Amino acid sequence: MASFKTLILGTLGLVPEVLGANLLASHYTGKIFSLSYTDGDVNATLVNQSSIGGCGTLPAWLHVNSNSTLVYCVDEDWNGSGMLSSYSIGSDGSLKQTGRAITAGASVHGSPFGSGKEDGYGFIATVQYDPSTLSTYKLPLNNASTIAQKLQFNMSEPGPNARQNAPHPHAAQLDPTGRYLIVPDLGADFIRIFSINAETGNLTQCEPGKADPGDGPRHGAWWAPHSGSTLGQRLYTVNELGNSVSSWIATYPDEGCLTLTKTQTISTYAEGSSAPNGSKAAEVQVSGNFLYAANRADETFGPQNDSIATYSIDPTSGDIKWVEATPAHAWFPRTFSINKAGTLVAVGGQTSSNVAIIARDPETGKLGDLVTSLPIATPGTPQQEDGLSAVVWIE
């Protein structure tokens, strides 16, 4: 098990319980850092245990498997030669590289899929932002790995935002059934949908979900009123260019493709407030009946302190409603991760290059005080692709 709980007993059994957990954080200096979090009786601590390279020059995204024994890392290198890597995760959170493939770089996100021997998956999909492509590889990765399937995206005309000059796929994410892959496309204002042949890994394009012009969808998070059921399934996307989140009804027909129908789009700022100039929504996560979105470069809570928006999810309809905005305790929060207990949020500040641990109330969904924060490697440059790229709990 990659997460751990230890009960430290003093001579008289009077020492309180100390809970610990591990996290991983990737940085655009080319390293992945293994962090150890301890929630003591007085003060919580977050320390850097070790680091490892092997994911190219710009490791941009980390995907940890469901039992936290394996992590995949994608490389955003822009110089024509990138890397896709896998690592085993030790019980202390340390990493050991198990495979890697040479890529053309420019990858910003990836997810394993299909059937196979590596943690049940047979393939991995990555998306390339500027080349406007999706690439798949057979697992396990090795030096001889080559692209199994490559899809080139096109659009009939530019979008209303200057950054929508071409398709810009920003994520490759499995749906809850594992039968479909979704790709939010910031440039084309699409949620692209692909049906999966689990045995061959072949992806077949379906009719995409259509966002509003200029939304620029970036990432998605799934929710359902009943665990393990597709009935009432919702997808929530964060829209980078529109500084908003959207709610989509997922429909699974007996035959044919998954369809997505957009029902809501709500700002990542309170009603009556507008997004500050230069701000960009980044990440979206669901925990229980609550939805969260990170805002980058808004400095709502002071210099170098951006915001996280909280929404409630109606447990019956799946509709979302604004709750509040709270401090991210980070500058340019590119990613954040909520632990399984729903009690802690780890925020990765890209420009501030820190991991901030924030308390969360699982009942109300509200985020509380800063618990602890740890600087990682070197700070980034505002609005540039450097600094800390991703953070994720290992549980």
C-alpha positions in Angstrom: 0.0 0.0 0.0 1.3 3.4 -0.9 -0.6 5.3 1.8 0.1 4.5 5.4 -1.2 5.1 8.9 1.0 4.7 11.9 0.1 4.6 15.5 3.1 5.7 17.6 3.0 4.5 21.1 4.9 6.1 23.9 6.1 4.2 27.0 2.7 4.8 28.7 0.7 4.8 25.5 0.1 8.5 25.8 1.4 9.7 22.4 -1.5 10.6 20.1 -2.1 9.0 16.7 0.0 10.4 13.8 -1.5 10.1 10.4 0.7 10.2 7.3 0.3 10.2 3.5 2.5 10.6 0.5 2.2 12.9 -2.5 3.9 13.3 -5.8 4.8 16.6 -7.4 6.3 17.2 -10.9 8.3 20.2 -11.8 9.4 21.8 -15.1 13.0 21.4 -14.1 12.6 17.7 -15.1 12.1 16.1 -11.7 9.3 14.3 -9.9 9.4 14.8 -6.1 8.1 12.3 -3.5 6.6 14.2 -0.6 5.7 12.9 2.9 2.8 14.5 4.8 2.3 13.9 8.6 -0.6 15.2 10.5 0.7 15.5 14.1 -1.2 16.4 17.2 0.1 20.0 17.1 1.7 20.7 13.7 1.4 19.1 10.3 4.5 18.7 8.3 5.2 18.2 4.6 8.7 17.2 3.6 10.6 16.4 0.4 11.7 12.7 0.7 13.3 12.2 -2.7 13.3 13.1 -6.4 13.8 11.3 -9.7 14.2 12.3 -13.4 13.5 10.3 -16.5 10.4 12.0 -17.8 12.2 14.4 -20.2 12.8 18.1 -19.7 9.2 19.3 -19.0 7.2 16.7 -17.1 3.7 18.2 -17.4 1.2 15.6 -16.0 1.1 12.7 -13.5 -1.5 9.9 -13.7 -1.5 7.6 -10.6 -3.4 4.3 -10.9 -6.3 3.4 -8.7 -4.2 1.5 -6.0 -1.3 3.9 -6.1 1.3 1.4 -7.2 2.1 3.0 -10.6 2.4 6.5 -12.1 2.6 7.7 -15.7 4.3 10.9 -16.6 4.0 12.9 -19.8 6.7 15.3 -21.2 5.7 18.7 -22.7 9.1 19.2 -24.3 8.7 21.6 -27.3 11.9 20.8 -29.1 10.6 17.7 -31.0 11.8 14.9 -28.7 9.8 14.1 -25.6 9.3 11.2 -23.2 6.5 9.1 -21.8 7.5 7.3 -18.7 6.1 4.9 -16.0 7.3 4.4 -12.4 6.5 2.0 -9.7 5.5 3.6 -6.4 7.1 2.2 -3.2 5.4 2.1 0.2 7.2 5.2 1.2 6.2 7.1 -2.0 9.6 6.7 -3.7 9.6 6.0 -7.4 11.5 3.5 -9.6 11.3 3.9 -13.4 9.8 0.8 -15.0 9.4 2.0 -18.6 9.7 4.8 -21.1 9.0 5.7 -24.7 10.5 8.4 -26.9 7.8 10.7 -28.2 7.7 13.9 -30.3 7.0 15.9 -27.2 4.4 18.7 -26.7 2.2 16.3 -24.6 0.2 17.9 -21.8 -2.0 15.1 -20.5 -2.4 11.3 -20.6 -4.5 8.4 -19.3 -4.2 4.6 -19.6 -7.1 2.7 -21.1 -8.2 -0.6 -22.7 -7.4 -4.1 -21.5 -3.9 -5.5 -20.8 -1.5 -6.8 -18.2 -0.2 -3.5 -16.8 -2.6 -2.8 -13.9 -5.4 -4.1 -16.2 -4.7 -1.5 -18.9 -3.2 -2.3 -22.3 -2.7 1.2 -23.8 -2.1 4.9 -22.9 -3.4 7.9 -24.7 -1.6 11.3 -24.7 -2.7 14.6 -26.2 -0.4 17.2 -27.9 -1.6 20.8 -27.5 0.1 22.7 -30.4 0.3 19.8 -32.9 -3.4 19.2 -32.3 -3.0 15.5 -32.0 -3.9 12.5 -29.9 -1.3 9.6 -29.7 -1.7 6.1 -28.2 1.0 3.6 -27.1 0.8 0.0 -26.2 1.7 -0.9 -22.6 4.1 -1.6 -21.0 6.3 1.1 -22.2 9.9 0.4 -23.4 12.6 1.9 -25.6 11.1 0.2 -28.7 7.6 1.7 -28.1 6.1 3.4 -31.1 2.8 5.2 -31.7 0.0 2.7 -32.0 -2.6 5.3 -33.3 -2.3 9.0 -34.1 -5.3 11.2 -34.6 -5.0 14.7 -36.2 -7.7 17.2 -35.2 -9.0 19.9 -37.4 -11.5 22.8 -37.2 -13.3 24.6 -40.0 -12.5 28.1 -38.7 -10.8 29.9 -35.8 -12.7 30.5 -32.6 -13.5 33.9 -31.1 -10.5 33.9 -28.7 -7.1 34.6 -30.2 -5.8 31.3 -28.7 -8.4 29.4 -30.7 -6.4 29.5 -33.9 -6.3 25.7 -34.1 -7.6 22.6 -32.1 -5.8 22.4 -28.8 -6.6 19.1 -27.0 -5.8 19.6 -23.3 -6.6 16.3 -21.7 -7.3 12.6 -22.4 -9.6 11.2 -19.7 -11.5 7.9 -19.3 -15.2 8.0 -18.6 -16.4 6.0 -15.5 -17.3 2.9 -17.6 -13.8 2.7 -19.2 -15.5 2.4 -22.6 -14.9 5.9 -23.8 -12.2 8.5 -23.8 -13.0 12.2 -23.6 -10.7 15.0 -24.9 -11.5 18.6 -23.9 -10.4 20.7 -26.9 -9.6 24.3 -25.8 -9.1 25.5 -29.4 -12.2 23.9 -31.0 -14.7 24.3 -28.1 -15.4 20.6 -28.2 -15.5 17.7 -25.7 -14.2 15.1 -28.2 -15.5 11.6 -27.5 -13.9 8.3 -28.6 -15.3 4.8 -28.2 -12.6 2.3 -27.1 -11.9 -1.2 -28.5 -10.5 -2.6 -25.3 -8.6 -5.4 -26.9 -6.9 -3.6 -29.9 -6.8 -0.1 -28.3 -8.3 1.4 -31.4 -10.2 4.7 -30.8 -13.3 5.6 -32.9 -14.4 9.2 -33.0 -18.0 9.9 -31.9 -20.0 13.1 -32.2 -18.4 15.7 -29.8 -20.0 17.7 -27.1 -20.2 21.3 -28.1 -19.1 24.0 -25.6 -20.1 27.7 -26.1 -17.9 29.7 -28.5 -14.9 31.0 -26.6 -15.2 28.7 -23.6 -12.0 26.8 -24.2 -12.6 23.6 -22.2 -9.5 22.3 -20.5 -10.2 19.4 -18.1 -13.1 17.3 -16.8 -14.4 15.5 -13.7 -17.1 13.0 -13.4 -20.0 12.6 -10.8 -23.0 10.3 -10.4 -25.7 10.3 -7.8 -25.1 6.6 -7.2 -21.7 5.0 -7.2 -21.2 2.4 -9.9 -24.2 3.5 -11.9 -24.3 5.5 -15.1 -27.8 6.7 -14.3 -27.7 10.5 -13.8 -24.0 10.6 -14.8 -22.6 14.1 -15.1 -19.4 15.5 -16.6 -18.2 18.9 -15.3 -15.6 20.7 -17.3 -13.4 23.7 -16.4 -13.2 26.3 -19.2 -9.9 28.0 -19.3 -10.7 30.8 -21.7 -14.3 31.5 -20.4 -13.3 31.3 -16.7 -16.2 29.1 -16.1 -17.4 25.5 -15.4 -19.9 23.6 -17.4 -22.3 20.7 -16.5 -23.0 18.0 -19.1 -25.5 15.1 -19.0 -23.9 11.9 -20.1 -26.2 9.5 -22.0 -25.2 5.9 -22.6 -27.4 4.3 -25.4 -27.7 0.6 -25.8 -26.0 0.9 -29.1 -23.8 3.7 -30.5 -21.7 6.3 -28.7 -21.8 8.2 -25.4 -23.4 11.6 -25.9 -22.8 14.8 -23.8 -25.4 17.5 -23.5 -24.5 20.8 -21.9 -27.0 22.0 -19.3 -25.2 24.8 -17.4 -22.2 27.1 -17.6 -21.3 29.1 -14.4 -18.5 31.5 -13.8 -15.6 30.7 -11.6 -16.3 34.0 -9.9 -19.2 35.1 -7.7 -22.3 36.6 -9.4 -21.6 40.2 -10.1 -17.8 39.7 -10.2 -15.8 39.4 -13.4 -12.6 37.5 -14.0 -9.5 39.7 -13.5 -7.5 40.5 -16.6 -5.1 37.7 -17.3 -6.7 35.1 -15.1 -7.2 31.6 -16.5 -9.2 28.7 -14.9 -7.1 25.6 -14.7 -8.3 22.5 -12.9 -11.6 20.9 -11.8 -12.2 18.2 -9.2 -15.2 16.5 -7.5 -15.5 15.3 -4.0 -18.8 14.0 -2.7 -21.5 16.4 -3.8 -19.2 19.3 -4.3 -17.2 20.7 -7.3 -14.0 22.8 -7.2 -12.2 24.8 -9.8 -8.9 26.6 -9.6 -8.3 30.1 -10.9 -4.8 31.1 -11.9 -3.3 34.6 -11.8 -6.4 36.4 -10.2 -4.6 37.2 -6.9 -8.1 37.5 -5.3 -6.6 37.0 -1.9 -3.6 39.3 -2.2 -0.3 39.2 -4.1 0.6 35.7 -5.3 -2.5 34.2 -3.7 -5.1 33.0 -6.2 -8.5 31.4 -5.6 -10.4 28.1 -5.6 -14.1 28.2 -6.4 -16.5 25.9 -4.6 -19.9 24.7 -6.0 -22.5 22.4 -4.5 -23.9 19.6 -6.6 -27.6 18.9 -6.3 -27.7 15.2 -5.2 -30.7 14.5 -7.4 -30.4 16.6 -10.5 -26.6 17.1 -10.6 -27.0 20.8 -11.2 -24.3 23.0 -9.7 -24.6 26.2 -7.6 -22.0 28.7 -6.5 -20.9 28.5 -2.9 -17.8 30.6 -2.4 -14.2 31.4 -3.3 -11.4 30.7 -0.9 -7.6 31.2 -1.0 -5.5 28.8 -3.0 -2.4 29.7 -0.9 -0.5 29.4 -4.2 0.2 31.5 -7.2 -1.0 30.1 -10.5 -2.5 26.9 -9.1 -2.2 24.6 -12.2 -3.4 21.5 -10.4 -4.9 20.4 -7.1 -5.8 17.0 -5.6 -8.3 16.0 -2.9 -7.5 13.1 -0.6 -9.9 10.1 -0.5 -11.2 11.0 3.0 -12.1 14.4 1.6 -10.4 16.2 4.5 -7.4 17.7 2.7 -6.7 19.5 -0.6 -3.2 19.6 -2.0 -2.7 22.6 -4.3 0.1 22.9 -6.7 1.2 26.5 -7.3 3.0 26.6 -10.6 4.6 30.1 -10.4 5.0 30.0 -6.6 6.3 26.4 -7.0 4.8 25.2 -3.8 2.5 22.5 -2.5 -0.1 23.9 -0.1 -2.2 21.6 2.0 -5.6 23.1 2.9 -8.2 21.7 5.3 -11.6 20.6 3.9 -14.9 19.9 5.7 -16.4 16.8 4.0 -19.9 17.6 5.2 -20.1 21.2 4.1 -17.6 20.9 1.3 -16.0 24.2 2.4 -12.2 24.7 2.4 -10.6 25.9 5.6 -7.3 27.1 6.8 -3.8 26.4 5.3 -2.4 23.4 7.1 1.1 23.5 5.8 3.1 24.5 2.6 6.3 23.4 1.1 8.4 25.1 -1.7 9.5 22.8 -4.4 12.7 23.3 -6.5 12.7 26.8 -8.1 9.8 29.3 -8.6 8.3 29.8 -12.0 7.9 32.9 -14.1 4.4 34.5 -14.3 2.5 33.2 -17.3 5.3 31.0 -18.5 5.7 27.2 -18.6 8.0 26.7 -15.7 7.7 26.0 -12.0 5.6 23.2 -10.5 3.4 21.3 -13.0 1.3 18.8 -11.1 0.6 17.4 -7.6 -1.4 14.3 -6.6 -2.1 12.3 -3.4 -0.9 8.7 -3.2 -3.5 6.6 -1.3 
